[in-house]
Amino acid sequence: MSEWISVEDRLPDIINDEGWSDEVLILTNIGGSAVVVAYNEAGYWDAFAHDFQILSERVAYWMPIPLAPKEVSELEELKEMRL
């Protein structure tokens, strides 16, 4: 399982020419909210699914999005087989 990474230690890798990272899970320093976002090399975090940005100073930690539990993956496979 992934560990939380301090933004002071490292930021997500930029993976495309538009300056974005893969989506990651962040933990804010305001109430400890966890949100899925992408990091932009311009210095902001964007929650595309919710149409808002989070200022860099509000983000304390991040991690790659963990894989779904095996049980969830198996359930999805069963659903697809029924279609």
NORNOR-V818317 format. One record per residue. RES is the residue in one letter. SS is DSSP state (H for helix, E for strand, C for the rest). PSI is psi in degrees with one decimal (* if undefined). D_CENTER is the distance of its C-alpha to the mean C-alpha in whole Angstrom. Layout:
res=RES ss=SS psi=PSI d_center=D_CENTER
res=RES ss=SS psi=PSI d_center=D_CENTER
This chain:
res=M ss=C psi=145.6 d_center=14
res=S ss=C psi=152.2 d_center=12
res=E ss=C psi=152.8 d_center=13
res=W ss=C psi=138.8 d_center=11
res=I ss=E psi=127.7 d_center=12
res=S ss=E psi=137.6 d_center=13
res=V ss=C psi=-17.6 d_center=13
res=E ss=C psi=-24.6 d_center=17
res=D ss=C psi=-39.6 d_center=17
res=R ss=C psi=148.2 d_center=14
res=L ss=C psi=160.3 d_center=12
res=P ss=C psi=148.9 d_center=9
res=D ss=C psi=138.6 d_center=12
res=I ss=E psi=128.2 d_center=13
res=I ss=C psi=-4.9 d_center=14
res=N ss=C psi=171.0 d_center=16
res=D ss=C psi=-14.9 d_center=19
res=E ss=C psi=-1.0 d_center=17
res=G ss=C psi=22.3 d_center=15
res=W ss=E psi=151.9 d_center=12
res=S ss=E psi=172.3 d_center=9
res=D ss=E psi=163.4 d_center=7
res=E ss=E psi=141.2 d_center=4
res=V ss=E psi=166.9 d_center=2
res=L ss=E psi=128.2 d_center=3
res=I ss=E psi=157.7 d_center=6
res=L ss=E psi=120.1 d_center=9
res=T ss=E psi=162.2 d_center=12
res=N ss=C psi=15.8 d_center=15
res=I ss=C psi=97.6 d_center=17
res=G ss=C psi=3.6 d_center=17
res=G ss=C psi=29.0 d_center=14
res=S ss=C psi=140.0 d_center=12
res=A ss=E psi=131.8 d_center=9
res=V ss=E psi=144.1 d_center=7
res=V ss=E psi=124.8 d_center=4
res=V ss=E psi=173.3 d_center=5
res=A ss=E psi=146.0 d_center=6
res=Y ss=E psi=140.2 d_center=8
res=N ss=E psi=140.2 d_center=12
res=E ss=C psi=-13.9 d_center=15
res=A ss=C psi=-9.3 d_center=17
res=G ss=C psi=18.8 d_center=15
res=Y ss=E psi=164.2 d_center=13
res=W ss=E psi=129.0 d_center=9
res=D ss=E psi=124.0 d_center=10
res=A ss=E psi=83.8 d_center=9
res=F ss=H psi=-40.0 d_center=11
res=A ss=H psi=-24.5 d_center=11
res=H ss=H psi=2.0 d_center=13
res=D ss=C psi=50.7 d_center=15
res=F ss=E psi=159.7 d_center=14
res=Q ss=E psi=153.7 d_center=13
res=I ss=E psi=129.0 d_center=12
res=L ss=E psi=143.5 d_center=15
res=S ss=H psi=-36.2 d_center=14
res=E ss=H psi=-11.2 d_center=16
res=R ss=H psi=-9.6 d_center=15
res=V ss=E psi=126.1 d_center=12
res=A ss=E psi=-43.5 d_center=13
res=Y ss=E psi=160.2 d_center=10
res=W ss=E psi=163.8 d_center=7
res=M ss=E psi=154.5 d_center=7
res=P ss=E psi=149.9 d_center=6
res=I ss=C psi=123.7 d_center=5
res=P ss=C psi=154.9 d_center=9
res=L ss=C psi=152.0 d_center=12
res=A ss=C psi=150.4 d_center=14
res=P ss=C psi=151.3 d_center=17
res=K ss=H psi=-39.1 d_center=20
res=E ss=H psi=-38.9 d_center=22
res=V ss=H psi=-43.2 d_center=19
res=S ss=H psi=-42.5 d_center=19
res=E ss=H psi=-38.6 d_center=23
res=L ss=H psi=-42.6 d_center=23
res=E ss=H psi=-40.2 d_center=21
res=E ss=H psi=-41.4 d_center=24
res=L ss=H psi=-41.5 d_center=27
res=K ss=H psi=-42.9 d_center=26
res=E ss=H psi=-35.0 d_center=26
res=M ss=H psi=-30.4 d_center=29
res=R ss=H psi=-19.9 d_center=31
res=L ss=C psi=* d_center=30
